[in-house]
Amino acid sequence: MMKGLLIKDLKLMKNQKTFFVIMAFVGMIFLITWEKPYFAISYITMMFSMFALTSFSYDEFDNGAVYLFTLPFSRKTYVREKYLFGLLTCLIALTVSTVLAIGASVIKGQSVDLVTIGATGLSSITICVLFLSIAFPIEIKFGVEKGRIGFIVIMAVFFLGFYLVMKLTQDGELMGVLNLIRKVEQLSGTVIVLGLGIFWCVAGLASMKISICFLERKEW
C-alpha cells in the first residue's frame, strides 16, 4: 500500500507546474549569473523538499483525509510514506542540480571543484533532513495552516539562535564553539560523512516516531 501512496504523491506533483517553472527560472539565473554555480544545488534541493509538505495540503483539501484514511493502510504506513517521499524528492533534486551545476561549470570553462560540490551536497541534504524532521510532526499535529505558522516561529528562533552563536563566535566570546568548529574542519571526509549519516538517521527516525504518535492520536 505504501507504493500506492507514493505513486499518488508523485502524480500530485504534476499539479505544481507553475512552481516548477518558477523554480527552474530562478535556478537558471543562479547557474548563469553566479561565478560558481554551486549555490544552485542548495537552492533546487531545498525547493524540492517543499513538495513533501505540499502533499499534506492535497491530502487534507476538502476533507480528503477523512476518505483517505478509510482505505486499507495504517497511519504508520502513511507517515513512513511521507518520509520516503521527502527523501526521494531531495535525492532527485540533489542529483539533477549537481549535474546542472557541473554542466554550467564546464560550459563556462571552469574547473569542476568536486570538494565544493560534495560539501554543498552534504550540507543541502543535512538542511533538508533538519527541515523535514521539524516540519512533518508540526504539520501532522496542528494541520496544514496552523502547522505552517508554528514551523515559521520555530525556524525563526532556530536561525536567530544560529546567527547569535556565529556572531558571538566571530567576536571571540564563545571560544568553545570556535574550537569545536576548528576540530571539525580537521576531520577527514570519511568521518564527516559518517557523522552526518548518523545524524540523518537519528533525526529522521526520531521525527518519524513522533509523527506516528501524533497521527495515531489525531481525529478527523
Buried (B, 14 or more C-beta within 10 A) or exposed (E): EBEEBBEBBBEBBEEBEEBBEEBEEBBBEBBEEEEBBBBBBBBBBBBBBBBBBBBBBBBBEEEEBEEBBEEEBBBBBBBBBBBBBBBBBBBBBBEBBBEBBBEBBEEEEEEEBEEBBBBBBBBBBBBBBBBBBBBBBBBBBBBBEEBBEBBEEEBEEEEEEEEEEEEBBEEEEBEEEBEEEEEEEEEEEEEBEEEBEEEBEEBBEEBBEBBBBBBEEEEE
